[in-house]
């Protein structure tokens, strides 16, 4: 997946998700665009998966198509 980001220096870019995760870990990203919500998400302000320090204790939802959610099958 390609993510649209804004760096802390104000520049915008598109990053592959692996690079995106690395740049977040390095604290280089100010915010990114979340297409599912049609809005920009600001790191350190908005909720971001894996940033709370608490492990998620629920079912895996990424990649599961809503029509198949009951069966728990994912689409490829």
TORDOPA-924350 format. One record per residue (C-alpha): z negated, y negated, x negated; residue in one letter. Coordinates in steps of 0.02 Angstrom, whole numbers, padded with zeros to 5 digits, always signed. Example, Ala and Ser with C-alpha at 12.3 -4.5 7.8 and 13.67 -1.06 7.14 Angstrom:
2
-00390+00225-00615a-00357+00053-00684s
END
This chain:
76
+00000+00000+00000x+00038-00176-00058x-00097-00309-00034x-00072-00498-00027x-00208-00583-00130x-00268-00752-00188x-00345-00757-00360x-00496-00865-00401x-00379-00986-00492x-00286-01017-00328x-00128-00917-00368x-00058-00795-00241x+00014-00623-00278x+00056-00452-00205x-00036-00305-00284x-00023-00117-00268x-00188-00048-00200x-00238+00030-00367x-00218-00136-00457x-00300-00224-00309x-00457-00116-00325x-00462-00147-00513x-00445-00336-00492x-00585-00337-00362x-00696-00241-00482x-00658-00372-00616x-00703-00508-00488x-00533-00592-00508x-00490-00597-00322x-00551-00737-00207x-00480-00666-00045x-00349-00548+00024x-00248-00535+00183x-00302-00398+00304x-00148-00365+00414x-00245-00260+00540x-00347-00415+00585x-00208-00540+00546x-00326-00644+00438x-00384-00680+00261x-00543-00591+00203x-00651-00685+00079x-00741-00575-00048x-00927-00605-00046x-00921-00678+00129x-00833-00552+00241x-00871-00366+00258x-00772-00262+00135x-00770-00073+00121x-00874-00012-00026x-00949-00182-00070x-01118-00164+00016x-01192-00045-00113x-01234+00077+00028x-01132+00236+00045x-01036+00252+00209x-01110+00393+00313x-00978+00413+00448x-00814+00500+00480x-00662+00458+00372x-00547+00345+00475x-00415+00292+00349x-00248+00375+00378x-00296+00450+00545x-00174+00413+00684x-00263+00363+00847x-00168+00495+00946x-00234+00630+00829x-00410+00560+00807x-00489+00689+00921x-00418+00831+00818x-00452+00740+00654x-00278+00766+00585x-00204+00635+00472x-00025+00575+00458x+00067+00574+00294x
END
